Amino acid sequence: MNSPASIPTAHIDQAINAFVSKQRSFTTIDILRESGLDGYHCDTGVPVGRSPNANFGKRVAAVCARKGISVLNRRLKAIDDNGNKTTTTQWTAHRDRRQ
């Protein structure tokens, strides 16, 4: 697959299930890669409404909300496959008891 938009929601759901069964936390980039995307590249300069990565993140957030998975860090520093600095959301399958 070449674009985050081409990843079916069912694949996002399966990728999240795989991470939840293996470890406590994961990132949106982890889900993107697990879902079958050929690579991750930040799309700096693209308006959020047209950003494939931002829209993918919204889809991940919707699936996580449905599963009761909460945000651990909304702006975790990350590096894309070209070495560019970016951020990603970190998720946890265990709710923060302070919420």
PAMARDO-474745 format. One line per field, with one value per residue: residue number from 0; residue in three letters; chain; x, y, z of N, C-alpha, C in turn. Coordinates in steps of 0.2 Angstrom, whole numbers, m for minus. Layout:
// PAMARDO-474745
num = c(NUM;...)
residu = c(ALA;...)
chaine = c(A;...)
nu = c(X;...)
nv = c(Y;...)
nw = c(Z;...)
cau = c(X;...)
cav = c(Y;...)
caw = c(Z;...)
cu = c(X;...)
cv = c(Y;...)
cw = c(Z;...)
//
This chain:
// PAMARDO-474745
num = c(0;1;2;3;4;5;6;7;8;9;10;11;12;13;14;15;16;17;18;19;20;21;22;23;24;25;26;27;28;29;30;31;32;33;34;35;36;37;38;39;40;41;42;43;44;45;46;47;48;49;50;51;52;53;54;55;56;57;58;59;60;61;62;63;64;65;66;67;68;69;70;71;72;73;74;75;76;77;78;79;80;81;82;83;84;85;86;87;88;89;90;91;92;93;94;95;96;97;98)
residu = c(MET;ASN;SER;PRO;ALA;SER;ILE;PRO;THR;ALA;HIS;ILE;ASP;GLN;ALA;ILE;ASN;ALA;PHE;VAL;SER;LYS;GLN;ARG;SER;PHE;THR;THR;ILE;ASP;ILE;LEU;ARG;GLU;SER;GLY;LEU;ASP;GLY;TYR;HIS;CYS;ASP;THR;GLY;VAL;PRO;VAL;GLY;ARG;SER;PRO;ASN;ALA;ASN;PHE;GLY;LYS;ARG;VAL;ALA;ALA;VAL;CYS;ALA;ARG;LYS;GLY;ILE;SER;VAL;LEU;ASN;ARG;ARG;LEU;LYS;ALA;ILE;ASP;ASP;ASN;GLY;ASN;LYS;THR;THR;THR;THR;GLN;TRP;THR;ALA;HIS;ARG;ASP;ARG;ARG;GLN)
chaine = c(A;A;A;A;A;A;A;A;A;A;A;A;A;A;A;A;A;A;A;A;A;A;A;A;A;A;A;A;A;A;A;A;A;A;A;A;A;A;A;A;A;A;A;A;A;A;A;A;A;A;A;A;A;A;A;A;A;A;A;A;A;A;A;A;A;A;A;A;A;A;A;A;A;A;A;A;A;A;A;A;A;A;A;A;A;A;A;A;A;A;A;A;A;A;A;A;A;A;A)
nu = c(4;2;m2;m8;m22;m26;m27;m38;m50;m52;m40;m33;m39;m35;m21;m20;m26;m16;m5;m9;m11;3;10;11;10;9;12;4;12;17;5;2;13;12;0;2;8;20;31;35;32;34;23;26;20;9;m8;m18;m31;m30;m20;m13;m7;m12;m26;m26;m22;m33;m42;m36;m38;m52;m54;m47;m54;m66;m62;m58;m45;m33;m25;m8;3;2;11;23;40;47;55;54;55;64;73;68;62;48;31;21;6;6;m1;m11;m16;m21;m30;m27;m28;m31;m39)
nv = c(m6;11;23;31;33;23;12;0;1;m10;m16;m7;m9;m23;m22;m14;m23;m33;m26;m23;m35;m39;m29;m15;m1;9;17;29;29;16;8;12;7;m7;m10;m11;m1;4;12;26;43;59;73;87;103;101;105;102;97;91;82;66;58;65;62;48;47;52;42;31;36;35;21;17;24;17;5;8;12;23;39;42;50;64;71;64;63;58;49;50;38;44;51;62;74;72;71;59;51;42;28;19;3;2;11;27;29;41;48)
nw = c(0;m3;2;17;17;9;17;24;37;44;43;51;64;66;67;78;87;87;92;105;111;112;118;130;126;110;95;83;71;72;70;57;50;53;47;34;26;14;19;31;30;34;32;31;30;23;23;38;35;23;25;23;33;45;43;44;57;63;60;67;80;81;81;92;102;102;106;119;122;127;125;128;125;115;107;104;101;85;71;54;39;31;39;44;57;67;74;84;90;105;111;124;130;143;153;160;177;183;176)
cau = c(0;6;m5;m12;m29;m28;m27;m44;m51;m52;m33;m31;m42;m31;m15;m21;m26;m9;0;m12;m9;10;13;6;9;11;11;1;16;17;m1;3;18;9;m6;4;11;27;35;32;35;30;20;26;18;2;m13;m21;m37;m28;m14;m15;m5;m17;m32;m25;m22;m40;m45;m34;m41;m59;m54;m45;m59;m71;m59;m56;m38;m32;m19;m2;6;m1;16;29;45;48;59;51;59;69;76;65;59;40;28;16;3;7;m8;m10;m22;m22;m33;m24;m33;m32;m45)
cav = c(0;17;29;30;33;16;6;m1;2;m17;m17;m3;m13;m29;m19;m12;m29;m36;m22;m23;m42;m40;m24;m10;5;9;24;29;26;8;5;13;2;m14;m10;m13;4;3;16;32;49;65;77;94;109;99;107;96;94;87;77;59;56;67;59;42;47;52;35;27;38;33;14;17;26;12;0;10;13;30;43;42;56;67;74;60;64;52;51;46;34;48;54;69;74;72;68;54;50;36;25;13;m1;2;17;30;29;47;51)
caw = c(0;m4;6;23;15;6;22;26;44;47;44;57;69;67;69;85;91;87;97;112;113;113;123;133;122;103;92;77;66;73;67;50;47;54;43;27;22;12;23;34;28;37;26;33;25;20;28;42;32;17;26;24;40;50;43;46;64;66;60;72;86;82;83;99;107;102;110;126;122;128;123;133;123;109;103;105;95;81;65;48;36;28;44;46;63;66;80;83;96;109;114;129;131;150;155;166;182;185;171)
cu = c(4;4;m9;m19;m31;m29;m35;m45;m50;m44;m30;m33;m37;m24;m15;m22;m20;m5;m3;m11;m2;13;8;5;11;9;7;5;17;11;0;7;15;3;m4;7;18;32;31;36;31;28;20;24;11;m3;m17;m27;m36;m22;m16;m13;m10;m24;m32;m25;m29;m44;m43;m37;m48;m59;m52;m50;m65;m69;m57;m49;m37;m25;m14;1;4;5;23;34;46;52;55;57;65;73;74;62;52;38;23;12;5;1;m6;m17;m25;m24;m29;m30;m35;m38;m52)
cv = c(6;23;27;29;26;11;6;m1;m5;m19;m13;m7;m19;m27;m17;m18;m32;m32;m23;m30;m43;m35;m19;m4;4;16;23;27;19;5;6;8;m5;m15;m11;m7;3;7;22;38;55;69;84;99;107;102;101;93;90;82;70;56;58;63;52;42;48;45;30;29;35;25;13;19;21;6;2;11;21;33;43;49;58;69;70;61;58;54;46;42;37;52;61;68;75;71;63;54;43;34;20;10;m1;10;20;31;36;50;49)
cw = c(0;0;12;22;12;11;25;34;47;48;50;64;71;69;76;90;92;92;104;115;115;118;125;129;115;101;85;71;66;69;60;47;48;49;36;23;20;16;26;32;30;31;28;28;22;25;31;38;26;18;27;30;45;50;45;54;67;65;65;79;87;84;90;104;107;106;117;127;123;126;129;132;116;104;105;99;92;75;60;44;32;33;46;53;62;73;79;90;99;112;119;130;138;151;161;171;185;181;174)
//
